[in-house]
Amino acid sequence: MMQKRFAASLWSVFTLLSIGLLAAPTMAADDEEGFDVLFNGKSMDGWKSNENHDSWKLVDGDLVCRGDRSHLFYVGKDAGKPAEFKNFHFKAEVMTKPGANSGIFFHTEWQDEGWPAKGYEMQVNNSQGDPVRTGSIYYFVKNFTPPAEDNEWFTQELIVKGKAMTVIINGKVLFEYVEPDGVTGAAPGGGGDHKLSSGTFALQAHDPGSEVHYRNIRVKRLP
């Protein structure tokens, strides 16, 4: 999802088990025991954009990103309790429009502008020019086959437990990636602090030509 592309990644997909092409049925977020709702379609409370605020809109219950680069951070609804997640199960329903590019950052932190430097990014891209497709852990695990279709809702999940990251699309495991010991945090080519630690989530508005819808965003903290 970053604009700069690299010829090779440090790591390839360890296990590419299966890819689901059918849209998953919608499940109300409050039906899932143990999950906290981060976005329920009624307001953007708890979320804060860092630049180009007009790139984010609430439309008919969907959180829609389209416009110049911007990142929408989950900052929580209580300023006295910073949003901080370490081990978790994250779920969101996503719909990409043709040619759209977005992403879901995790273990990241607020920054005023630019591409988030801390944490990892889980790609959202089924047809845009960047060949790194939905579910990829950008820079580190590259999936080149779109696991979902544009203009259809799909469920994107991420489980982080210890050093393991498991990506699930439409209920099917796409891959599991285990962060190697001794990771410095630098992406291929240098820069950033891309490693597991703890932090919050951020959604990406990539460019004016990208339109992506999010709904039913929720998370379950894991021990």
N, C-alpha and C positions, 0 to 999 in steps of 0.2 A: 503494500500500500504506500510505502514511501515512494516519492518520485524518483529517487536515485535507485538504479537497479544494479545488481551485482551479478557477475557472470557465474558465480558458484556460491553455494552455501557451505557452512561448516558441517552441517549434518543433513542427510537425506531422510526421507521418511523411513522410520524403523519398521513399522508395521502398518501396511495399508490393507485393512481387512475387507472393507466393503464400502460401497457408496450407494446411498439411497437417492432415487430420482423423483419420488413422489412426495408431495407436500404432506407434512404431518398435520394431524387434526389439532385444532386449537384446544387448549386446556386452560381453564380459568386459573390465574396465578394463585388465588386464595384456596384452591382445592388441593394444593400440594403441602402436605404436612412438613413443617420445619423450614419452609422457604420464606424469606422476607421479600416483600415486593419493593423493588427499586423504582419501577415505573408502571403505573396502573392505567394509563390512558386518560386520566382526568386532569392532571397538572404536571408541570415539570419541576415541582418542589423537590429539593435535594440535588438538583443538577445545576451546573454552572458552566457556561461556555467561556473560553479564554480569549477568543478573537472572532471577528465577523459574526456577531450574534444573530444576524438575520439568516444565517445558514441553517438555523434550527427552528422548527415550527411544530406546533401541536395541531394535527389535522384529523378530525373525525376519530379521535382516540389513538391515532398513530403518532409516534415521534418521528418526524421526517427531517432528514438532512439533505440539503441541496444548496450549493453555493460555494463561495470561496473557502479556503482551508480554515477549519475550526475544529476544536476538540471540546466535547461536552463531558465534563468530569462529574462523577458522582461524589458529592461532598457531604451528603447526609442531610438530615433535617434538623439536627441539633448541633449547633456550632461548638458546644462543649464536649461533643463526642465525635472526634474525627472518624471518617469512614476508613476503616482499616480491615483488610482481609488477607489471610494467609492461606490456610487450607479451605477450599470451598467447592461447591457445585453451582455453577452459573448456568442460567438458561435464558434464552431470549427467542422470540419469534421474529423472523426477519423476512423482508421482501425486497429484492433488488430490481431496479428497472434496468433495461438494456444499456450496457456500457457503463454501469455504475461500479464504483470502487469505494469501499469504506473499511472499517476495522474496529475491533474491540480490544482495547488495551487493558491489561491487568497487572497487578503489582506495580502500578504507576503512581504518580503524584502530580498535584497541581503545578502547572507552569503557565506563565502569562501568554506565551506565544510559541509557535514552532511545533515540530513533530515531537511527541513525548519522548524524552530521553531515558526515562526509567521504566523498567519492566519489559514485558513482551507484548506483541501484537498478534491477535488472531484475525486472519484476513477475512474480509467479506467482499467477494468479487467473483461473479459467475461468467462474465463476458467482456469485461473491460480489456484494454490493450495489454496491461500487465498480465503475463501468463500465470502468475502465482494466484491460485484460486482459493475459494472459500475454505476455511478450516486450517489453512497453512499457518504455522507459527513463523511469522515473517523473518527472513534471513536464515532461519535455522531448520525448518522443515518445509519443504516445497511440494505441494500437491498441485499438479498441472491439469487435473481433470475436474471440471465443475461438479460438485456433489448435489447441486440443486439447480432449479431453472429460474430464470428471470420471470417476474410478474406472478410468482406463486409464493405463498407463505411457506417457510420452512423453519424448523426448530434447530437452533445452534446451541450446543452445550459445551461446557469446559469443566473438567474436574481437575483440580490441583491438589495433590496430596504429597507432602514431602517434596521430592525432586521429580515426581511424575506428573505429566500433563496429558490428559486424555481428551481428545476432541470427538464429539458425537454430533452427527448431522441426521436429522429426522429419525432419531432413535437408534442409529447404527454407528458403531465405532469406526471412525475414519483412521485414526492411528493413536498410538501412545508414544510419547517422547519423554525420555528420562534425561534430565539435565546432567551432563557429566560433572564429576568432581573437579574442582579447581577452575571453574568458569570465571573469567575476569569481568565479564559483562560487556565487553566490546563486541560490536557486530562486525561481520566481515568488512574490511575497509576501515575499521576503527570508529570510535565514537559511541556515545550512549552508555547506558548502564543496564544492559539487557540480561538480567539474571533473576532467579526467584529470590524473593525476600518477603515483602508484604507491601500492601498498598491498596489503592482503590481501582475503580474501573473508569475508562473513558471511551467514548464513541467518537468516530472520526467522520467529519465532512471533508471529503478529499478535494473536490474541485467542482466548478459550476455545472459540469456535464454529468455529475453523479447524483442520482436520487435513490436513497435507500430508506425504507420504512422499518421501524422497530416497534414492538409491542410486547406486553407481558414479560417485562424484564424482572428477573428474580434471582435470588441467591440463597444458598443454604450453607452456613458455616459448618466446617468439618473439624473434628479434633486433630 
